Amino acid sequence: MRRDFVANVSHELRTPLTALIGFIETLRHAARDDPAARDRFLGIMEHEAGRMNRLVRDLLQLSRVEAEERVRPKDAVEVRGLLEGVISSLKGVAEREGSTVVLEGAGAVVPGDHDQLTQVFTNLIENALKYGAAGQVVRVARPGGDGAGACGAGGGRG
C-alpha cells in the first residue's frame, strides 16, 4: 500500500513539475518576446506551483498525523475565529465560483490542533465552493446553528 502511495504522489508531483519546466524553457526561448504568451504561461505556472505546494503541505500534514496519531490534542481552539480565517483565505475561490460563504452562529472553543482543524475546514469549504452549484450560498454552521462546524451549499438565498 505504501509503494502505491509513493508512486501516486510521485506522479502527482511530476505532472506539475514537468509543466513548470516546459513553460520555463518556452519563456526562455520561443516566448521570450511575447508578452501575451508570457502572461498566460506565468498564470499556468502559478497554478501548477500552487498545486505542488498543496500536495507537499498535505504530505507533511499526513506525516504529522501519522507521527501523532495516538496523541489527543490539548490546545483550546476558538472555532469561529478559525473559520473566519479560512473563509477569508477562500474569498478568491468563492468569487471565481460566483458564490458566497456565510458563517452562522457564535462558535465554540474546542480541544484540537489549530493547523489540522484549519486544513479540515479549508478542504470542506473549498470542496463546497468548487463542487457545489455555482452561485450558491455556502453556509458554515454547526447542525443546530451555533456555528461550531459543518458546512454545505445552500439554496442560493442569502
N, C-alpha and C positions, 0 to 999 in steps of 0.2 A: 504494500500500500504506500509506503514511504517512497519507493522508487517511482511509482506512477505520479505521486505528488510532485517530486523533484522534476520529473520530465515535463509535467504540465506547467509548472512555474517557469522552467527554463524556456519553454515555448512562448509563454505569455510575456516574458521579458524580452526575448529575442525579437519578436514581431515589432514592437515599437522602436527598439534599438536599431534594427535594420532600417526602418523607415527614417529615423533621425540621421543615420549615416548617409543614406541615399540623398536626402534633402540637403545635407551639409555639402556633399560633393557637388550637387547640382548648383547650389548657391555659389560655390567657389568657381565654377566653370560656366556652364551654359546659361544660367540665370543671373550671372553676376551683375549685369547692367539692366535687368528687367525688374523695375520696382513693383509691378503688379504680381509677378510670379514670386518675388521675394516676400511680399506681404502675405500671400496665400500660403507659401511654404512655412513661413515663421508661425502662422496660426496653427498649421497642422503639427509643426514641431512642438509647439507649446502644449497642444492637446496630448500628443504622444508622451512627452516628458511628464505631464501630469498623471497620465495612465501608469507609467512606470513608477512614479513616486507613490501613488496609491497602492500599487502592488507591493512595493518594498515595505511601506508602512503596515500593510496588512500582514505581511510575513513576519515583521518584527513583533507585531501585536500577537500573532499566533504563537510565536516563540515564547513571548512573555506569559501568555495564558498557559501554555504547556508547563513552563517552569513554576508557575504559581497556582497550578490547577487545584491544589488542595488547601490553599490559604484563603480564608474568608476575608473580604475587605473590611476594614475597620473605620475608614475615613467617613466623615459625615459630608454628604453631597447635597447641596441645595439644588433641587431638580429644576425649578423654574429658571434660575439664572443660567444653568447649564443649557436648557432648551432654548432660551433667548439667544445664547451664543451660537448654538447650532443653526437656528433659524436665520440668524444674521449672516452666517457663513454660506448659507444656501440661497441667499437672496438672488444671486445671478442665475442660478438654476431655475428658481421659481419664475423669474422674469422671462427667461427664454421659453419656458413652457406656458407662459400666459396664465400662471396660477398664483394663488396667494396662500401663504401659510398663516394660520391663526392659532395662537396659543390661548387656551381657555383654562381658567381655574387658578387657584392661588399657589399650587405646587406643594411640595413636601420636602423634608430633609430625610434622606435615606442613607443607610450604610452602603458604601460602594467605592469603586475606583473611578475617579473623575474621568480619566482618559478612556477607560473601557466603556463607560456609560455614554460618553460623547460619541464614540465610534458607533455604538449600537443605535443611538438616536439619529446620528447622521445617516447611517445606512437606511434606516426605516423611512425617514422623511425624504431622503433623496430618491428612494425607490417609489414612494408615493407620488412624488413630483414627476419622475421620468416615466413611470409605467401606468400611472393613473390617466384618466382622460384629461387632455389639455384644457386649460381654462377653468379648472376646478378649484374649489377651496379645500385645502388640506387642513383639517382640524387636528390639533395636537392636544389631547386631554386624556386624563385617566377615566376609564369607564366609571361613571358616577359623577364625573365632571370636576374633580378637584385639580386637574392639570398635572398630575404626577407622572403621566407617562404614555399612553397609547397614541397612535396616530393613524389616520386613514383619510382617503379622499372623500369629500362630501359632495353634495348635490349642486355646487356652483353658486349657492346663495351665501351672502356674507353676513 
